[in-house]
Amino acid sequence: MFGEVPMARTLYRKILDKHVVRAIDANTVLLYVDLHFANEYTSPQAFAGLVERGVKAPVPDAHLCVVDHIIPSADVTPRVIADAASLRQAETLEANCRRNGIDAFYGANDPHQGIEHVVVAEQGLVRPGMVVICGDSHTTTHGALGARRLVHLPGKHAADDGARAEELLAKLLGRGLAVGFESLVAGERMNEAAYDLDVLFSDGADFQTHEGKQFLR
């Protein structure tokens, strides 16, 4: 209604609202995903799904794929992946990137290769206000950069949603959750990770399911 004072929104809700393409029902929306990054371990099934549907990733530049978990620890150059199964994973990821026109593929000997969650951050690919997705639980680290990280669909399912043709993700709307701390010892400093662990210890993880947390100091 004209002249009505808008309700205050959390950071979580502001980012979510900006990326909503279409509301499906009261709890589910279609979101546009700004960036999807993948590794050799959880991506083969997702790319296979595209092949089965006869489609390719429509926005190749929105994807970054890096060989991560199977990098040998021996300090040799060039790196050699001796394990046959691991080598097949690396080669499959490279082939899937070529098939879909994804240029951002970092293989075992690429100078940009690294831990996937470090790579995207150090190259400035994750920025405040973005929606990012990855088939790995460590996607939560990007919340520190002000991005909305989607971690409710871990593993293969997240990779599949990120790689699908529409570049959209069906996402349950999270309720706002304010967490306040008032009894800290004078002069004591705690970071957000410590706050999170304290809440998990006292209340468990289930109560945070599908919630958008915002800490109040």
C-alpha positions in Angstrom: 0.0 0.0 0.0 1.3 3.5 -0.9 2.8 5.2 2.1 3.2 2.1 4.1 6.5 1.8 6.0 8.4 -1.3 4.6 9.2 -4.0 7.1 12.9 -4.2 7.9 14.7 -7.1 6.2 17.7 -9.2 7.3 20.8 -9.4 5.1 19.8 -13.0 4.3 16.4 -11.9 3.1 17.7 -9.0 1.0 20.1 -11.3 -0.9 17.4 -13.9 -1.3 14.8 -11.4 -2.6 17.2 -10.0 -5.1 17.7 -13.5 -6.7 14.1 -14.8 -6.7 13.0 -15.6 -10.2 9.6 -17.0 -9.4 7.7 -18.1 -6.2 6.5 -21.7 -6.4 4.6 -21.7 -3.1 4.8 -20.0 0.3 8.0 -21.8 1.2 9.7 -22.5 -2.1 11.1 -20.2 -4.7 13.3 -20.4 -7.8 16.6 -18.6 -7.3 19.2 -17.4 -9.8 22.6 -18.8 -8.9 25.5 -16.4 -9.6 28.3 -18.9 -9.3 28.6 -22.6 -9.2 31.9 -24.3 -8.4 32.6 -27.9 -8.5 35.3 -30.6 -7.9 36.1 -33.9 -9.5 34.4 -35.8 -6.7 30.7 -34.7 -6.7 30.3 -33.4 -10.2 30.3 -36.4 -12.6 26.6 -37.3 -11.8 25.5 -33.7 -12.3 27.2 -33.5 -15.7 25.8 -36.9 -16.6 22.3 -35.5 -15.9 22.9 -32.8 -18.5 23.9 -35.4 -21.0 20.8 -37.4 -20.4 18.6 -34.4 -20.9 20.5 -33.4 -24.1 21.5 -30.0 -22.8 24.6 -28.0 -21.8 25.3 -25.5 -19.1 23.8 -22.3 -20.5 26.1 -19.9 -18.7 29.6 -21.5 -18.9 31.2 -18.4 -17.3 29.2 -19.0 -14.1 31.1 -22.2 -13.4 34.5 -22.9 -12.0 35.8 -26.5 -11.8 39.0 -27.5 -10.0 40.7 -30.8 -9.3 40.9 -30.7 -5.5 40.6 -33.8 -3.4 42.8 -36.2 -5.3 45.9 -34.0 -5.7 49.0 -36.0 -4.6 50.9 -34.8 -1.6 54.4 -35.5 -3.0 56.3 -32.3 -3.8 57.1 -33.0 -7.4 56.7 -31.1 -10.6 54.8 -31.8 -12.7 52.3 -33.5 -10.5 51.4 -37.1 -11.4 48.2 -38.7 -10.3 49.3 -42.3 -10.0 46.0 -43.8 -8.8 44.0 -44.9 -11.8 40.6 -44.2 -10.3 41.7 -40.7 -9.2 43.2 -39.9 -12.6 39.9 -41.0 -14.3 38.0 -38.5 -12.0 40.4 -35.6 -13.1 40.1 -36.5 -16.8 36.3 -36.8 -16.5 36.0 -33.3 -15.0 38.2 -31.9 -17.7 36.2 -33.6 -20.5 32.9 -32.4 -18.9 34.2 -28.8 -18.9 35.2 -29.0 -22.6 31.8 -30.4 -23.5 30.0 -27.6 -21.7 32.3 -24.8 -22.8 33.6 -24.1 -19.3 37.0 -22.4 -19.6 37.6 -22.2 -15.8 39.0 -25.7 -15.4 42.0 -25.9 -13.1 43.7 -29.3 -13.4 46.5 -30.8 -11.3 49.2 -28.8 -12.9 47.4 -25.5 -13.6 49.0 -22.6 -11.7 45.5 -21.6 -10.4 44.8 -25.1 -8.9 44.0 -25.2 -5.2 41.4 -25.9 -2.7 38.1 -25.0 -4.4 36.8 -22.8 -1.7 40.1 -20.9 -1.4 40.5 -20.6 -5.2 37.2 -18.8 -5.8 37.8 -16.4 -2.9 41.4 -15.5 -3.7 40.4 -14.7 -7.3 37.7 -12.4 -6.1 34.9 -14.5 -7.7 32.7 -14.5 -4.6 31.5 -11.0 -3.6 28.9 -9.6 -1.2 25.3 -10.1 -2.3 26.0 -13.2 -4.5 24.3 -16.6 -4.3 26.9 -19.3 -4.7 26.5 -23.1 -4.6 28.9 -26.0 -4.5 28.5 -29.7 -3.8 30.6 -29.6 -0.7 29.8 -28.6 2.9 32.7 -26.1 3.0 30.5 -23.8 0.9 29.6 -22.3 4.3 32.9 -20.5 4.3 31.7 -17.9 1.8 29.2 -16.4 4.2 32.1 -14.6 5.6 32.4 -12.7 2.3 28.8 -11.5 2.5 27.5 -14.0 0.0 24.4 -16.2 0.4 25.9 -19.7 0.3 23.5 -22.5 -0.4 24.4 -25.5 1.7 21.0 -27.1 2.3 21.5 -29.4 -0.6 24.9 -31.0 0.0 26.9 -33.3 -2.3 25.8 -34.5 -5.6 22.4 -32.8 -5.4 23.8 -29.3 -5.0 26.1 -29.9 -8.0 23.2 -31.2 -10.0 21.1 -28.1 -9.3 24.1 -25.8 -10.0 24.9 -27.4 -13.3 21.3 -27.8 -14.6 20.3 -26.0 -17.7 18.1 -23.3 -16.1 20.9 -22.2 -13.7 18.1 -22.0 -11.1 17.7 -23.6 -7.8 14.5 -24.5 -5.9 15.2 -23.3 -2.4 13.1 -23.5 0.8 12.6 -20.0 2.2 14.5 -19.8 5.5 12.9 -17.9 8.5 14.8 -15.1 10.1 16.8 -16.1 13.2 18.3 -13.5 15.4 20.9 -14.8 17.9 22.0 -12.4 20.7 24.8 -12.8 23.2 24.7 -10.6 26.4 26.8 -12.4 29.0 30.3 -12.3 27.7 33.1 -11.6 30.1 34.2 -8.0 30.0 37.0 -7.5 27.5 36.6 -11.0 26.0 36.3 -11.2 22.2 34.7 -14.0 20.3 34.4 -14.3 16.5 31.4 -15.6 14.6 32.7 -19.1 14.5 32.9 -19.2 18.3 29.3 -17.8 18.5 28.1 -20.5 16.1 29.8 -23.3 18.1 28.3 -22.0 21.3 24.8 -22.1 19.9 25.3 -25.6 18.4 26.6 -26.8 21.8 23.6 -25.4 23.7 20.8 -25.9 21.3 21.9 -28.5 18.7 21.9 -28.1 14.9 18.3 -29.1 14.1 16.8 -25.8 15.2 18.8 -23.9 12.5 17.6 -26.0 9.6 16.4 -23.7 6.8 17.1 -20.6 9.0 18.9 -17.4 8.0 21.1 -16.6 11.0 22.1 -13.0 11.8 24.2 -12.4 14.9 23.5 -9.5 17.2 26.3 -8.1 19.4 
